[in-house]
Amino acid sequence: MTPTRPRALITGASAGLGLAFAERLAAEHYDLVLVARRSERLAALAQRLSHVAIETIAADLTSPI
């Protein structure tokens, strides 16, 4: 069996507490799924935290489907 790293889903990842959680968990070697409205900020964050696996989702979670 291959060991896997823990994975975290973080909403609001482009600023504030979401950004702080993303940076902290990446420093602890978590793979991340990052969600935020601003795709350009998500891309910049993913590039900065490239030492872990990152999936980004640009979405406004306050919008009804």
GROMACS elastic network, one bead per residue, 0.5 to 0.9 nm:
[ bonds ]
;  ai    aj funct       b0    kb
    4     7     6  0.88323   500
    5    29     6  0.71625   500
    5    30     6  0.60540   500
    5    31     6  0.66044   500
    6    29     6  0.78017   500
    6    30     6  0.51643   500
    6    31     6  0.62802   500
    6    32     6  0.86564   500
    7    25     6  0.89908   500
    7    29     6  0.89162   500
    7    30     6  0.52772   500
    7    32     6  0.55335   500
    7    33     6  0.75068   500
    7    53     6  0.89453   500
    8    22     6  0.85867   500
    8    25     6  0.78220   500
    8    30     6  0.66468   500
    8    31     6  0.64392   500
    8    32     6  0.50341   500
    8    33     6  0.61646   500
    8    34     6  0.83757   500
    9    22     6  0.89517   500
    9    31     6  0.88911   500
    9    32     6  0.59901   500
    9    34     6  0.60731   500
    9    35     6  0.76776   500
   10    13     6  0.58422   500
   10    18     6  0.62053   500
   10    19     6  0.84479   500
   10    21     6  0.74046   500
   10    22     6  0.68283   500
   10    32     6  0.73460   500
   10    33     6  0.62414   500
   10    34     6  0.50942   500
   10    35     6  0.61148   500
   10    36     6  0.86226   500
   11    14     6  0.84695   500
   11    18     6  0.61556   500
   11    19     6  0.89693   500
   11    33     6  0.84934   500
   11    34     6  0.61801   500
   11    36     6  0.60360   500
   11    61     6  0.84661   500
   12    15     6  0.64907   500
   12    16     6  0.77192   500
   12    17     6  0.76648   500
   12    19     6  0.72292   500
   12    34     6  0.77648   500
   12    35     6  0.59617   500
   12    37     6  0.76389   500
   13    16     6  0.76272   500
   13    17     6  0.75745   500
   13    20     6  0.79660   500
   13    21     6  0.77505   500
   13    22     6  0.65204   500
   13    34     6  0.57328   500
   13    35     6  0.58478   500
   13    36     6  0.56093   500
   13    37     6  0.89794   500
   13    41     6  0.87479   500
   13    42     6  0.72595   500
   13    45     6  0.85290   500
   14    17     6  0.89921   500
   14    18     6  0.66538   500
   14    19     6  0.54256   500
   14    22     6  0.89108   500
   14    34     6  0.82611   500
   14    35     6  0.78959   500
   14    36     6  0.59098   500
   14    37     6  0.79523   500
   14    38     6  0.69439   500
   14    39     6  0.85749   500
   14    41     6  0.56161   500
   14    42     6  0.57579   500
   14    45     6  0.72919   500
   15    18     6  0.59699   500
   15    20     6  0.77020   500
   15    36     6  0.86852   500
   15    41     6  0.84713   500
   16    19     6  0.54384   500
   16    20     6  0.64137   500
   16    21     6  0.88346   500
   17    21     6  0.60974   500
   17    22     6  0.85387   500
   18    21     6  0.51474   500
   18    22     6  0.61854   500
   18    23     6  0.87140   500
   18    34     6  0.87482   500
   18    36     6  0.89691   500
   19    22     6  0.50545   500
   19    23     6  0.62310   500
   19    24     6  0.85892   500
   19    45     6  0.84092   500
   20    23     6  0.52428   500
   20    24     6  0.61253   500
   20    25     6  0.85666   500
   21    24     6  0.51105   500
   21    25     6  0.59617   500
   21    26     6  0.83561   500
   22    25     6  0.53519   500
   22    26     6  0.60054   500
   22    27     6  0.85070   500
   22    30     6  0.89501   500
   22    32     6  0.73860   500
   22    34     6  0.77406   500
   22    45     6  0.87667   500
   22    49     6  0.86111   500
   23    26     6  0.52313   500
   23    27     6  0.61771   500
   23    28     6  0.87616   500
   23    45     6  0.88226   500
   23    49     6  0.74152   500
   24    27     6  0.51037   500
   24    28     6  0.64410   500
   24    29     6  0.88788   500
   24    30     6  0.89706   500
   25    29     6  0.63577   500
   25    30     6  0.53975   500
   25    31     6  0.80149   500
   25    32     6  0.80003   500
   26    30     6  0.51627   500
   26    31     6  0.67935   500
   26    32     6  0.73783   500
   26    49     6  0.66891   500
   26    50     6  0.89527   500
   26    51     6  0.78173   500
   26    52     6  0.63971   500
   27    30     6  0.75286   500
   27    49     6  0.85664   500
   27    51     6  0.89322   500
   27    52     6  0.87931   500
   29    51     6  0.81011   500
   29    52     6  0.63394   500
   30    52     6  0.67472   500
   30    53     6  0.80274   500
   31    52     6  0.53463   500
   31    54     6  0.59312   500
   31    55     6  0.84947   500
   32    52     6  0.74451   500
   32    53     6  0.63172   500
   32    55     6  0.63610   500
   32    56     6  0.82967   500
   33    53     6  0.85170   500
   33    54     6  0.57513   500
   33    56     6  0.58076   500
   33    57     6  0.75206   500
   34    42     6  0.72737   500
   34    46     6  0.84357   500
   34    54     6  0.72114   500
   34    55     6  0.62215   500
   34    57     6  0.61631   500
   34    58     6  0.83729   500
   35    38     6  0.89047   500
   35    39     6  0.89207   500
   35    42     6  0.77041   500
   35    55     6  0.86634   500
   35    56     6  0.59696   500
   35    58     6  0.58361   500
   35    59     6  0.65136   500
   35    60     6  0.84505   500
   35    61     6  0.86343   500
   36    39     6  0.70575   500
   36    41     6  0.83779   500
   36    42     6  0.69170   500
   36    56     6  0.81832   500
   36    57     6  0.67324   500
   36    58     6  0.52790   500
   36    59     6  0.56842   500
   36    60     6  0.66174   500
   36    61     6  0.80718   500
   37    41     6  0.87340   500
   37    42     6  0.84518   500
   37    57     6  0.83306   500
   37    58     6  0.51531   500
   37    60     6  0.50469   500
   37    61     6  0.80835   500
   38    41     6  0.54989   500
   38    42     6  0.63993   500
   38    43     6  0.88424   500
   38    58     6  0.63494   500
   38    59     6  0.79491   500
   38    60     6  0.87939   500
   39    43     6  0.61322   500
   39    44     6  0.86415   500
   39    56     6  0.81545   500
   39    57     6  0.77238   500
   39    58     6  0.52158   500
   39    59     6  0.83376   500
   40    43     6  0.51439   500
   40    44     6  0.62902   500
   40    45     6  0.86654   500
   40    58     6  0.89969   500
   41    44     6  0.50951   500
   41    45     6  0.61217   500
   41    46     6  0.85410   500
   42    45     6  0.50871   500
   42    46     6  0.60543   500
   42    47     6  0.85801   500
   42    56     6  0.65102   500
   42    57     6  0.80700   500
   42    58     6  0.75588   500
   43    46     6  0.50980   500
   43    47     6  0.62157   500
   43    48     6  0.86584   500
   43    56     6  0.74923   500
   44    47     6  0.51750   500
   44    48     6  0.62558   500
   44    49     6  0.87317   500
   45    48     6  0.50285   500
   45    49     6  0.61456   500
   45    50     6  0.84343   500
   46    49     6  0.51780   500
   46    50     6  0.58790   500
   46    52     6  0.89017   500
   46    53     6  0.87015   500
   46    54     6  0.62716   500
   46    55     6  0.79732   500
   46    56     6  0.75449   500
   47    50     6  0.51223   500
   47    51     6  0.88233   500
   48    51     6  0.82479   500
   49    52     6  0.64028   500
   49    53     6  0.84752   500
   49    54     6  0.79784   500
   50    53     6  0.68263   500
   50    54     6  0.73366   500
   51    54     6  0.89693   500
   59    62     6  0.88369   500
   59    63     6  0.86114   500
   60    63     6  0.57711   500
   61    64     6  0.77245   500
